[in-house]
Amino acid sequence: MRELEFAVLGPLEVRDSGTPIRLTGMRRRRLLALLLLRFPHAVARESLVDALWETPPASARQQVHNAIRDLRAALTTTPATAGSGAGSTTGSSVLATTATGYRLDVPPEAVDAHRFTEGARAARAARREGRETEAVRLFRSALDLWRGEAFAGIDCPAVTAAAAGLEEERLTAIEELMELRLAAGESATLVAELSTLTAAHPLRDALRGHLMLALHRSGRQADALAVYDEGRRLLADELGLEPGRHLRRLHTEILTDAREERRTPKPPTTDTTPATDAPTPTRQATEDHHRPTHHSHHGHHSHHGNHLPRDLPDFTGRTAELALLNSETDAHHCTTPLTSPAAPSTIVLDGMGGIGKTALAIHFAHRRTPDHPDGQHYIDLHGFTPDRDPLTPEEALGILLRSDGATPEEIPTGPAERGAAWRSRLAGRRALLVLDNAADAAQVAPLLPGAGDTLTLITTRRKSAAPDGARRLTLGALRQEEAETLFRRVAGESRPAASLARTVTLCGHHPLALRLAATRLRDRPSWTVPDLADRLSTPEGRTALLRTADRGLMPVLALSRTRLPPEAQRLAHLLALHPSTTHDIAAVCAITGLAAPLVEHLLDTLLDHNLADEPAPAHVALPLLVRDCAQSWTPSATPQLQPTARRLTVVA
């Protein structure tokens, strides 16, 4: 019987009962990699086309079909050495065709990335239950599956991003394994291994801290301090940052030998001390340097880590919005008496895709960091992210707790327990929290603090994602002068205002569209602003031009479609095709043949997702770029939405 195995933790390999299957051609290998990224889920044909081509040819869907056929044949073919039972698995059972795309149909354990993830999960469970020796064995077995860089040799942006995520999981598992081995009494035997890891990943504080501990416990205090100084200089030179709080605390304790009273004499440097004799205080000390400190009793605040992404160096405009955010935040602080427990504050920024919600939230968060010294946290909730599901509240809480310094033992299982632990850590603190790219209110509600003077900024595409009690700010297009300023800054040269006005209007004053258009102009020295404006004057031109090698406007906007019911998708498609730009309820009823109550409900859905504006009561308009995007949507027709030529003529 055939046993197909897919190995991605290194160069991509397929093995049939242990014998390699030769896959020729980069496109075929990319295709298999993309299917493995979404395994065990299906991958839509459109997603494969977008991932395989920057500018898809007219024959893209047929080429994908042909590549799938060739890949299915390769996975069906059995090497001559595989034995007589090889033909028992057919191609269709390995690579299945679904209504929307394709799916690998093999057991989860056939993919080494799945075995690695499950092995690491089992190791953490063993550690939580106090079975440290078993946890070490499981971590080692999981890490032994790695043969090099994940998906090595596959040239595809989506695959490269996924490989980076797998590498992060690998390094996290290594850090946890090293912490377990340190707690078991190892020290000198870890120095060489940790030195290599720290040299390869010099910006990871956990690895550097583990190396410092191993050196210190081996009697090499000076070397441990030198490792810290090397990391501090590297951070200062490359990022302009200081080492994290945990590493600074460990450095101080080593420098003053503050651990001496809490541990037994150093074990021999040959690590001959049995694990069962490892001093418990040493493990406690290891955990101590991961545990966050709160307000001191002397009137000053302890420093907490800043996890905010970088602010855009060319952030432009949003003057009115920033003033409103400052006013809201200042008013909250002013109305909270110093003698009363401070209450958390929540502000929601909603708007269409690419409108600049994240950029504004990060920019404002950096400006208000001095007012919130007890930690600045950031998390992408992936509410609207290609080819991945939104984070569950339990997953998000785990990430936030780890970023706040919680050790694996301190992170409980279950969303309710994790929510309680998170609220407990924030209570009494003046922190800042950015919950980016939220899917809905149910996703963010468990992440909100219950007490303390924490400011939470939420970004989302949906108006209804605002939790109870939050203040909401909807971001629209940039003002004319702000749009022109942003365009000039990105393009890198001064342009005549008369020529520029038409260009920014054709970009809908939309920040991402402006950046993409200005990047096009910057990279084409022979083009002028009028040349660019002419190319942007049609929907086809905007679709083609508003994209670069690594991102495009239309795919960003189309992500909102995935959260719409089919009837709302179809309605947006019909309105985008109609020559009128503004519609009242009666006009939409004529276009669609739907009753007014259902039309109002569907229009409310588009308004909630920020895919439509309401210029007047009971009137809707699709923004220019949304119209361009929705024209290409071809949702399956529903019984309620069956437009006819007669109905379209009624309002034409």
Secondary structure as a PSIPRED ss2 file (coil, helix, strand):
# PSIPRED VFORMAT (PSIPRED V4.0)

   1 M C   1.000  0.000  0.000
   2 R C   1.000  0.000  0.000
   3 E C   1.000  0.000  0.000
   4 L E   0.000  0.000  1.000
   5 E E   0.000  0.000  1.000
   6 F E   0.000  0.000  1.000
   7 A E   0.000  0.000  1.000
   8 V C   1.000  0.000  0.000
   9 L C   1.000  0.000  0.000
  10 G C   1.000  0.000  0.000
  11 P E   0.000  0.000  1.000
  12 L C   1.000  0.000  0.000
  13 E E   0.000  0.000  1.000
  14 V E   0.000  0.000  1.000
  15 R E   0.000  0.000  1.000
  16 D E   0.000  0.000  1.000
  17 S C   1.000  0.000  0.000
  18 G C   1.000  0.000  0.000
  19 T E   0.000  0.000  1.000
  20 P E   0.000  0.000  1.000
  21 I E   0.000  0.000  1.000
  22 R C   1.000  0.000  0.000
  23 L C   1.000  0.000  0.000
  24 T C   1.000  0.000  0.000
  25 G C   1.000  0.000  0.000
  26 M H   0.000  1.000  0.000
  27 R H   0.000  1.000  0.000
  28 R H   0.000  1.000  0.000
  29 R H   0.000  1.000  0.000
  30 R H   0.000  1.000  0.000
  31 L H   0.000  1.000  0.000
  32 L H   0.000  1.000  0.000
  33 A H   0.000  1.000  0.000
  34 L H   0.000  1.000  0.000
  35 L H   0.000  1.000  0.000
  36 L H   0.000  1.000  0.000
  37 L H   0.000  1.000  0.000
  38 R H   0.000  1.000  0.000
  39 F C   1.000  0.000  0.000
  40 P C   1.000  0.000  0.000
  41 H C   1.000  0.000  0.000
  42 A C   1.000  0.000  0.000
  43 V E   0.000  0.000  1.000
  44 A E   0.000  0.000  1.000
  45 R H   0.000  1.000  0.000
  46 E H   0.000  1.000  0.000
  47 S H   0.000  1.000  0.000
  48 L H   0.000  1.000  0.000
  49 V H   0.000  1.000  0.000
  50 D H   0.000  1.000  0.000
  51 A H   0.000  1.000  0.000
  52 L H   0.000  1.000  0.000
  53 W C   1.000  0.000  0.000
  54 E C   1.000  0.000  0.000
  55 T C   1.000  0.000  0.000
  56 P C   1.000  0.000  0.000
  57 P C   1.000  0.000  0.000
  58 A C   1.000  0.000  0.000
  59 S C   1.000  0.000  0.000
  60 A H   0.000  1.000  0.000
  61 R H   0.000  1.000  0.000
  62 Q H   0.000  1.000  0.000
  63 Q H   0.000  1.000  0.000
  64 V H   0.000  1.000  0.000
  65 H H   0.000  1.000  0.000
  66 N H   0.000  1.000  0.000
  67 A H   0.000  1.000  0.000
  68 I H   0.000  1.000  0.000
  69 R H   0.000  1.000  0.000
  70 D H   0.000  1.000  0.000
  71 L H   0.000  1.000  0.000
  72 R H   0.000  1.000  0.000
  73 A H   0.000  1.000  0.000
  74 A H   0.000  1.000  0.000
  75 L H   0.000  1.000  0.000
  76 T H   0.000  1.000  0.000
  77 T C   1.000  0.000  0.000
  78 T C   1.000  0.000  0.000
  79 P C   1.000  0.000  0.000
  80 A H   0.000  1.000  0.000
  81 T H   0.000  1.000  0.000
  82 A H   0.000  1.000  0.000
  83 G C   1.000  0.000  0.000
  84 S H   0.000  1.000  0.000
  85 G H   0.000  1.000  0.000
  86 A H   0.000  1.000  0.000
  87 G H   0.000  1.000  0.000
  88 S H   0.000  1.000  0.000
  89 T C   1.000  0.000  0.000
  90 T C   1.000  0.000  0.000
  91 G H   0.000  1.000  0.000
  92 S H   0.000  1.000  0.000
  93 S H   0.000  1.000  0.000
  94 V H   0.000  1.000  0.000
  95 L E   0.000  0.000  1.000
  96 A E   0.000  0.000  1.000
  97 T E   0.000  0.000  1.000
  98 T C   1.000  0.000  0.000
  99 A C   1.000  0.000  0.000
 100 T C   1.000  0.000  0.000
 101 G E   0.000  0.000  1.000
 102 Y E   0.000  0.000  1.000
 103 R E   0.000  0.000  1.000
 104 L E   0.000  0.000  1.000
 105 D C   1.000  0.000  0.000
 106 V C   1.000  0.000  0.000
 107 P C   1.000  0.000  0.000
 108 P H   0.000  1.000  0.000
 109 E H   0.000  1.000  0.000
 110 A H   0.000  1.000  0.000
 111 V E   0.000  0.000  1.000
 112 D H   0.000  1.000  0.000
 113 A H   0.000  1.000  0.000
 114 H H   0.000  1.000  0.000
 115 R H   0.000  1.000  0.000
 116 F H   0.000  1.000  0.000
 117 T H   0.000  1.000  0.000
 118 E H   0.000  1.000  0.000
 119 G H   0.000  1.000  0.000
 120 A H   0.000  1.000  0.000
 121 R H   0.000  1.000  0.000
 122 A H   0.000  1.000  0.000
 123 A H   0.000  1.000  0.000
 124 R H   0.000  1.000  0.000
 125 A H   0.000  1.000  0.000
 126 A H   0.000  1.000  0.000
 127 R H   0.000  1.000  0.000
 128 R H   0.000  1.000  0.000
 129 E C   1.000  0.000  0.000
 130 G C   1.000  0.000  0.000
 131 R C   1.000  0.000  0.000
 132 E H   0.000  1.000  0.000
 133 T H   0.000  1.000  0.000
 134 E H   0.000  1.000  0.000
 135 A H   0.000  1.000  0.000
 136 V H   0.000  1.000  0.000
 137 R H   0.000  1.000  0.000
 138 L H   0.000  1.000  0.000
 139 F H   0.000  1.000  0.000
 140 R H   0.000  1.000  0.000
 141 S H   0.000  1.000  0.000
 142 A H   0.000  1.000  0.000
 143 L H   0.000  1.000  0.000
 144 D C   1.000  0.000  0.000
 145 L C   1.000  0.000  0.000
 146 W C   1.000  0.000  0.000
 147 R C   1.000  0.000  0.000
 148 G C   1.000  0.000  0.000
 149 E C   1.000  0.000  0.000
 150 A C   1.000  0.000  0.000
 151 F C   1.000  0.000  0.000
 152 A E   0.000  0.000  1.000
 153 G C   1.000  0.000  0.000
 154 I C   1.000  0.000  0.000
 155 D C   1.000  0.000  0.000
 156 C C   1.000  0.000  0.000
 157 P H   0.000  1.000  0.000
 158 A H   0.000  1.000  0.000
 159 V H   0.000  1.000  0.000
 160 T H   0.000  1.000  0.000
 161 A H   0.000  1.000  0.000
 162 A H   0.000  1.000  0.000
 163 A H   0.000  1.000  0.000
 164 A H   0.000  1.000  0.000
 165 G H   0.000  1.000  0.000
 166 L H   0.000  1.000  0.000
 167 E H   0.000  1.000  0.000
 168 E H   0.000  1.000  0.000
 169 E H   0.000  1.000  0.000
 170 R H   0.000  1.000  0.000
 171 L H   0.000  1.000  0.000
 172 T H   0.000  1.000  0.000
 173 A H   0.000  1.000  0.000
 174 I H   0.000  1.000  0.000
 175 E H   0.000  1.000  0.000
 176 E H   0.000  1.000  0.000
 177 L H   0.000  1.000  0.000
 178 M H   0.000  1.000  0.000
 179 E H   0.000  1.000  0.000
 180 L H   0.000  1.000  0.000
 181 R H   0.000  1.000  0.000
 182 L H   0.000  1.000  0.000
 183 A H   0.000  1.000  0.000
 184 A C   1.000  0.000  0.000
 185 G C   1.000  0.000  0.000
 186 E C   1.000  0.000  0.000
 187 S C   1.000  0.000  0.000
 188 A H   0.000  1.000  0.000
 189 T H   0.000  1.000  0.000
 190 L H   0.000  1.000  0.000
 191 V H   0.000  1.000  0.000
 192 A H   0.000  1.000  0.000
 193 E H   0.000  1.000  0.000
 194 L H   0.000  1.000  0.000
 195 S H   0.000  1.000  0.000
 196 T H   0.000  1.000  0.000
 197 L H   0.000  1.000  0.000
 198 T H   0.000  1.000  0.000
 199 A H   0.000  1.000  0.000
 200 A H   0.000  1.000  0.000
 201 H C   1.000  0.000  0.000
 202 P C   1.000  0.000  0.000
 203 L C   1.000  0.000  0.000
 204 R C   1.000  0.000  0.000
 205 D H   0.000  1.000  0.000
 206 A H   0.000  1.000  0.000
 207 L H   0.000  1.000  0.000
 208 R H   0.000  1.000  0.000
 209 G H   0.000  1.000  0.000
 210 H H   0.000  1.000  0.000
 211 L H   0.000  1.000  0.000
 212 M H   0.000  1.000  0.000
 213 L H   0.000  1.000  0.000
 214 A H   0.000  1.000  0.000
 215 L H   0.000  1.000  0.000
 216 H H   0.000  1.000  0.000
 217 R H   0.000  1.000  0.000
 218 S C   1.000  0.000  0.000
 219 G C   1.000  0.000  0.000
 220 R C   1.000  0.000  0.000
 221 Q H   0.000  1.000  0.000
 222 A H   0.000  1.000  0.000
 223 D H   0.000  1.000  0.000
 224 A H   0.000  1.000  0.000
 225 L H   0.000  1.000  0.000
 226 A H   0.000  1.000  0.000
 227 V H   0.000  1.000  0.000
 228 Y H   0.000  1.000  0.000
 229 D H   0.000  1.000  0.000
 230 E H   0.000  1.000  0.000
 231 G H   0.000  1.000  0.000
 232 R H   0.000  1.000  0.000
 233 R H   0.000  1.000  0.000
 234 L H   0.000  1.000  0.000
 235 L H   0.000  1.000  0.000
 236 A H   0.000  1.000  0.000
 237 D H   0.000  1.000  0.000
 238 E H   0.000  1.000  0.000
 239 L H   0.000  1.000  0.000
 240 G C   1.000  0.000  0.000
 241 L C   1.000  0.000  0.000
 242 E C   1.000  0.000  0.000
 243 P C   1.000  0.000  0.000
 244 G C   1.000  0.000  0.000
 245 R H   0.000  1.000  0.000
 246 H H   0.000  1.000  0.000
 247 L H   0.000  1.000  0.000
 248 R H   0.000  1.000  0.000
 249 R H   0.000  1.000  0.000
 250 L H   0.000  1.000  0.000
 251 H H   0.000  1.000  0.000
 252 T H   0.000  1.000  0.000
 253 E H   0.000  1.000  0.000
 254 I H   0.000  1.000  0.000
 255 L H   0.000  1.000  0.000
 256 T H   0.000  1.000  0.000
 257 D C   1.000  0.000  0.000
 258 A C   1.000  0.000  0.000
 259 R C   1.000  0.000  0.000
 260 E H   0.000  1.000  0.000
 261 E H   0.000  1.000  0.000
 262 R H   0.000  1.000  0.000
 263 R C   1.000  0.000  0.000
 264 T C   1.000  0.000  0.000
 265 P C   1.000  0.000  0.000
 266 K C   1.000  0.000  0.000
 267 P C   1.000  0.000  0.000
 268 P C   1.000  0.000  0.000
 269 T C   1.000  0.000  0.000
 270 T C   1.000  0.000  0.000
 271 D C   1.000  0.000  0.000
 272 T C   1.000  0.000  0.000
 273 T C   1.000  0.000  0.000
 274 P C   1.000  0.000  0.000
 275 A H   0.000  1.000  0.000
 276 T H   0.000  1.000  0.000
 277 D H   0.000  1.000  0.000
 278 A C   1.000  0.000  0.000
 279 P C   1.000  0.000  0.000
 280 T H   0.000  1.000  0.000
 281 P H   0.000  1.000  0.000
 282 T H   0.000  1.000  0.000
 283 R H   0.000  1.000  0.000
 284 Q H   0.000  1.000  0.000
 285 A H   0.000  1.000  0.000
 286 T H   0.000  1.000  0.000
 287 E H   0.000  1.000  0.000
 288 D H   0.000  1.000  0.000
 289 H C   1.000  0.000  0.000
 290 H C   1.000  0.000  0.000
 291 R C   1.000  0.000  0.000
 292 P C   1.000  0.000  0.000
 293 T C   1.000  0.000  0.000
 294 H C   1.000  0.000  0.000
 295 H C   1.000  0.000  0.000
 296 S C   1.000  0.000  0.000
 297 H C   1.000  0.000  0.000
 298 H C   1.000  0.000  0.000
 299 G C   1.000  0.000  0.000
 300 H C   1.000  0.000  0.000
 301 H C   1.000  0.000  0.000
 302 S C   1.000  0.000  0.000
 303 H C   1.000  0.000  0.000
 304 H C   1.000  0.000  0.000
 305 G C   1.000  0.000  0.000
 306 N E   0.000  0.000  1.000
 307 H C   1.000  0.000  0.000
 308 L C   1.000  0.000  0.000
 309 P C   1.000  0.000  0.000
 310 R C   1.000  0.000  0.000
 311 D C   1.000  0.000  0.000
 312 L C   1.000  0.000  0.000
 313 P C   1.000  0.000  0.000
 314 D C   1.000  0.000  0.000
 315 F C   1.000  0.000  0.000
 316 T C   1.000  0.000  0.000
 317 G C   1.000  0.000  0.000
 318 R C   1.000  0.000  0.000
 319 T H   0.000  1.000  0.000
 320 A H   0.000  1.000  0.000
 321 E H   0.000  1.000  0.000
 322 L H   0.000  1.000  0.000
 323 A H   0.000  1.000  0.000
 324 L H   0.000  1.000  0.000
 325 L H   0.000  1.000  0.000
 326 N H   0.000  1.000  0.000
 327 S H   0.000  1.000  0.000
 328 E H   0.000  1.000  0.000
 329 T H   0.000  1.000  0.000
 330 D H   0.000  1.000  0.000
 331 A H   0.000  1.000  0.000
 332 H H   0.000  1.000  0.000
 333 H H   0.000  1.000  0.000
 334 C H   0.000  1.000  0.000
 335 T C   1.000  0.000  0.000
 336 T C   1.000  0.000  0.000
 337 P C   1.000  0.000  0.000
 338 L C   1.000  0.000  0.000
 339 T C   1.000  0.000  0.000
 340 S C   1.000  0.000  0.000
 341 P C   1.000  0.000  0.000
 342 A C   1.000  0.000  0.000
 343 A C   1.000  0.000  0.000
 344 P C   1.000  0.000  0.000
 345 S E   0.000  0.000  1.000
 346 T E   0.000  0.000  1.000
 347 I E   0.000  0.000  1.000
 348 V E   0.000  0.000  1.000
 349 L E   0.000  0.000  1.000
 350 D E   0.000  0.000  1.000
 351 G C   1.000  0.000  0.000
 352 M C   1.000  0.000  0.000
 353 G C   1.000  0.000  0.000
 354 G C   1.000  0.000  0.000
 355 I C   1.000  0.000  0.000
 356 G C   1.000  0.000  0.000
 357 K H   0.000  1.000  0.000
 358 T H   0.000  1.000  0.000
 359 A H   0.000  1.000  0.000
 360 L H   0.000  1.000  0.000
 361 A H   0.000  1.000  0.000
 362 I H   0.000  1.000  0.000
 363 H H   0.000  1.000  0.000
 364 F H   0.000  1.000  0.000
 365 A H   0.000  1.000  0.000
 366 H H   0.000  1.000  0.000
 367 R H   0.000  1.000  0.000
 368 R H   0.000  1.000  0.000
 369 T H   0.000  1.000  0.000
 370 P H   0.000  1.000  0.000
 371 D H   0.000  1.000  0.000
 372 H C   1.000  0.000  0.000
 373 P C   1.000  0.000  0.000
 374 D C   1.000  0.000  0.000
 375 G C   1.000  0.000  0.000
 376 Q E   0.000  0.000  1.000
 377 H E   0.000  0.000  1.000
 378 Y E   0.000  0.000  1.000
 379 I E   0.000  0.000  1.000
 380 D E   0.000  0.000  1.000
 381 L C   1.000  0.000  0.000
 382 H C   1.000  0.000  0.000
 383 G C   1.000  0.000  0.000
 384 F C   1.000  0.000  0.000
 385 T C   1.000  0.000  0.000
 386 P C   1.000  0.000  0.000
 387 D C   1.000  0.000  0.000
 388 R C   1.000  0.000  0.000
 389 D C   1.000  0.000  0.000
 390 P C   1.000  0.000  0.000
 391 L C   1.000  0.000  0.000
 392 T C   1.000  0.000  0.000
 393 P H   0.000  1.000  0.000
 394 E H   0.000  1.000  0.000
 395 E H   0.000  1.000  0.000
 396 A H   0.000  1.000  0.000
 397 L H   0.000  1.000  0.000
 398 G H   0.000  1.000  0.000
 399 I H   0.000  1.000  0.000
 400 L H   0.000  1.000  0.000
 401 L H   0.000  1.000  0.000
 402 R H   0.000  1.000  0.000
 403 S H   0.000  1.000  0.000
 404 D C   1.000  0.000  0.000
 405 G C   1.000  0.000  0.000
 406 A C   1.000  0.000  0.000
 407 T C   1.000  0.000  0.000
 408 P H   0.000  1.000  0.000
 409 E H   0.000  1.000  0.000
 410 E H   0.000  1.000  0.000
 411 I C   1.000  0.000  0.000
 412 P C   1.000  0.000  0.000
 413 T C   1.000  0.000  0.000
 414 G C   1.000  0.000  0.000
 415 P H   0.000  1.000  0.000
 416 A H   0.000  1.000  0.000
 417 E H   0.000  1.000  0.000
 418 R H   0.000  1.000  0.000
 419 G H   0.000  1.000  0.000
 420 A H   0.000  1.000  0.000
 421 A H   0.000  1.000  0.000
 422 W H   0.000  1.000  0.000
 423 R H   0.000  1.000  0.000
 424 S H   0.000  1.000  0.000
 425 R H   0.000  1.000  0.000
 426 L H   0.000  1.000  0.000
 427 A C   1.000  0.000  0.000
 428 G C   1.000  0.000  0.000
 429 R C   1.000  0.000  0.000
 430 R C   1.000  0.000  0.000
 431 A C   1.000  0.000  0.000
 432 L E   0.000  0.000  1.000
 433 L E   0.000  0.000  1.000
 434 V E   0.000  0.000  1.000
 435 L E   0.000  0.000  1.000
 436 D E   0.000  0.000  1.000
 437 N E   0.000  0.000  1.000
 438 A E   0.000  0.000  1.000
 439 A C   1.000  0.000  0.000
 440 D C   1.000  0.000  0.000
 441 A H   0.000  1.000  0.000
 442 A H   0.000  1.000  0.000
 443 Q H   0.000  1.000  0.000
 444 V H   0.000  1.000  0.000
 445 A H   0.000  1.000  0.000
 446 P H   0.000  1.000  0.000
 447 L H   0.000  1.000  0.000
 448 L C   1.000  0.000  0.000
 449 P C   1.000  0.000  0.000
 450 G C   1.000  0.000  0.000
 451 A C   1.000  0.000  0.000
 452 G C   1.000  0.000  0.000
 453 D C   1.000  0.000  0.000
 454 T C   1.000  0.000  0.000
 455 L E   0.000  0.000  1.000
 456 T E   0.000  0.000  1.000
 457 L E   0.000  0.000  1.000
 458 I E   0.000  0.000  1.000
 459 T E   0.000  0.000  1.000
 460 T E   0.000  0.000  1.000
 461 R C   1.000  0.000  0.000
 462 R C   1.000  0.000  0.000
 463 K H   0.000  1.000  0.000
 464 S H   0.000  1.000  0.000
 465 A H   0.000  1.000  0.000
 466 A C   1.000  0.000  0.000
 467 P C   1.000  0.000  0.000
 468 D C   1.000  0.000  0.000
 469 G C   1.000  0.000  0.000
 470 A C   1.000  0.000  0.000
 471 R E   0.000  0.000  1.000
 472 R E   0.000  0.000  1.000
 473 L E   0.000  0.000  1.000
 474 T E   0.000  0.000  1.000
 475 L C   1.000  0.000  0.000
 476 G C   1.000  0.000  0.000
 477 A C   1.000  0.000  0.000
 478 L C   1.000  0.000  0.000
 479 R C   1.000  0.000  0.000
 480 Q H   0.000  1.000  0.000
 481 E H   0.000  1.000  0.000
 482 E H   0.000  1.000  0.000
 483 A H   0.000  1.000  0.000
 484 E H   0.000  1.000  0.000
 485 T H   0.000  1.000  0.000
 486 L H   0.000  1.000  0.000
 487 F H   0.000  1.000  0.000
 488 R H   0.000  1.000  0.000
 489 R H   0.000  1.000  0.000
 490 V H   0.000  1.000  0.000
 491 A H   0.000  1.000  0.000
 492 G C   1.000  0.000  0.000
 493 E C   1.000  0.000  0.000
 494 S C   1.000  0.000  0.000
 495 R C   1.000  0.000  0.000
 496 P C   1.000  0.000  0.000
 497 A H   0.000  1.000  0.000
 498 A H   0.000  1.000  0.000
 499 S H   0.000  1.000  0.000
 500 L H   0.000  1.000  0.000
 501 A H   0.000  1.000  0.000
 502 R H   0.000  1.000  0.000
 503 T H   0.000  1.000  0.000
 504 V H   0.000  1.000  0.000
 505 T H   0.000  1.000  0.000
 506 L H   0.000  1.000  0.000
 507 C C   1.000  0.000  0.000
 508 G C   1.000  0.000  0.000
 509 H C   1.000  0.000  0.000
 510 H C   1.000  0.000  0.000
 511 P H   0.000  1.000  0.000
 512 L H   0.000  1.000  0.000
 513 A H   0.000  1.000  0.000
 514 L H   0.000  1.000  0.000
 515 R H   0.000  1.000  0.000
 516 L H   0.000  1.000  0.000
 517 A H   0.000  1.000  0.000
 518 A H   0.000  1.000  0.000
 519 T H   0.000  1.000  0.000
 520 R H   0.000  1.000  0.000
 521 L H   0.000  1.000  0.000
 522 R H   0.000  1.000  0.000
 523 D H   0.000  1.000  0.000
 524 R C   1.000  0.000  0.000
 525 P C   1.000  0.000  0.000
 526 S C   1.000  0.000  0.000
 527 W C   1.000  0.000  0.000
 528 T C   1.000  0.000  0.000
 529 V H   0.000  1.000  0.000
 530 P H   0.000  1.000  0.000
 531 D H   0.000  1.000  0.000
 532 L H   0.000  1.000  0.000
 533 A H   0.000  1.000  0.000
 534 D H   0.000  1.000  0.000
 535 R H   0.000  1.000  0.000
 536 L C   1.000  0.000  0.000
 537 S C   1.000  0.000  0.000
 538 T C   1.000  0.000  0.000
 539 P H   0.000  1.000  0.000
 540 E H   0.000  1.000  0.000
 541 G H   0.000  1.000  0.000
 542 R H   0.000  1.000  0.000
 543 T H   0.000  1.000  0.000
 544 A H   0.000  1.000  0.000
 545 L H   0.000  1.000  0.000
 546 L C   1.000  0.000  0.000
 547 R E   0.000  0.000  1.000
 548 T C   1.000  0.000  0.000
 549 A C   1.000  0.000  0.000
 550 D C   1.000  0.000  0.000
 551 R C   1.000  0.000  0.000
 552 G E   0.000  0.000  1.000
 553 L H   0.000  1.000  0.000
 554 M H   0.000  1.000  0.000
 555 P H   0.000  1.000  0.000
 556 V H   0.000  1.000  0.000
 557 L H   0.000  1.000  0.000
 558 A H   0.000  1.000  0.000
 559 L H   0.000  1.000  0.000
 560 S H   0.000  1.000  0.000
 561 R H   0.000  1.000  0.000
 562 T H   0.000  1.000  0.000
 563 R H   0.000  1.000  0.000
 564 L C   1.000  0.000  0.000
 565 P C   1.000  0.000  0.000
 566 P H   0.000  1.000  0.000
 567 E H   0.000  1.000  0.000
 568 A H   0.000  1.000  0.000
 569 Q H   0.000  1.000  0.000
 570 R H   0.000  1.000  0.000
 571 L H   0.000  1.000  0.000
 572 A H   0.000  1.000  0.000
 573 H H   0.000  1.000  0.000
 574 L H   0.000  1.000  0.000
 575 L H   0.000  1.000  0.000
 576 A H   0.000  1.000  0.000
 577 L H   0.000  1.000  0.000
 578 H C   1.000  0.000  0.000
 579 P C   1.000  0.000  0.000
 580 S C   1.000  0.000  0.000
 581 T C   1.000  0.000  0.000
 582 T E   0.000  0.000  1.000
 583 H E   0.000  0.000  1.000
 584 D E   0.000  0.000  1.000
 585 I H   0.000  1.000  0.000
 586 A H   0.000  1.000  0.000
 587 A H   0.000  1.000  0.000
 588 V H   0.000  1.000  0.000
 589 C H   0.000  1.000  0.000
 590 A H   0.000  1.000  0.000
 591 I H   0.000  1.000  0.000
 592 T H   0.000  1.000  0.000
 593 G C   1.000  0.000  0.000
 594 L C   1.000  0.000  0.000
 595 A C   1.000  0.000  0.000
 596 A H   0.000  1.000  0.000
 597 P H   0.000  1.000  0.000
 598 L H   0.000  1.000  0.000
 599 V H   0.000  1.000  0.000
 600 E H   0.000  1.000  0.000
 601 H H   0.000  1.000  0.000
 602 L H   0.000  1.000  0.000
 603 L H   0.000  1.000  0.000
 604 D H   0.000  1.000  0.000
 605 T H   0.000  1.000  0.000
 606 L H   0.000  1.000  0.000
 607 L H   0.000  1.000  0.000
 608 D H   0.000  1.000  0.000
 609 H C   1.000  0.000  0.000
 610 N C   1.000  0.000  0.000
 611 L C   1.000  0.000  0.000
 612 A C   1.000  0.000  0.000
 613 D E   0.000  0.000  1.000
 614 E E   0.000  0.000  1.000
 615 P E   0.000  0.000  1.000
 616 A E   0.000  0.000  1.000
 617 P C   1.000  0.000  0.000
 618 A C   1.000  0.000  0.000
 619 H E   0.000  0.000  1.000
 620 V E   0.000  0.000  1.000
 621 A E   0.000  0.000  1.000
 622 L C   1.000  0.000  0.000
 623 P C   1.000  0.000  0.000
 624 L H   0.000  1.000  0.000
 625 L H   0.000  1.000  0.000
 626 V H   0.000  1.000  0.000
 627 R H   0.000  1.000  0.000
 628 D H   0.000  1.000  0.000
 629 C H   0.000  1.000  0.000
 630 A H   0.000  1.000  0.000
 631 Q C   1.000  0.000  0.000
 632 S C   1.000  0.000  0.000
 633 W C   1.000  0.000  0.000
 634 T C   1.000  0.000  0.000
 635 P C   1.000  0.000  0.000
 636 S C   1.000  0.000  0.000
 637 A C   1.000  0.000  0.000
 638 T E   0.000  0.000  1.000
 639 P C   1.000  0.000  0.000
 640 Q C   1.000  0.000  0.000
 641 L E   0.000  0.000  1.000
 642 Q C   1.000  0.000  0.000
 643 P C   1.000  0.000  0.000
 644 T C   1.000  0.000  0.000
 645 A H   0.000  1.000  0.000
 646 R H   0.000  1.000  0.000
 647 R H   0.000  1.000  0.000
 648 L H   0.000  1.000  0.000
 649 T H   0.000  1.000  0.000
 650 V H   0.000  1.000  0.000
 651 V H   0.000  1.000  0.000
 652 A C   1.000  0.000  0.000
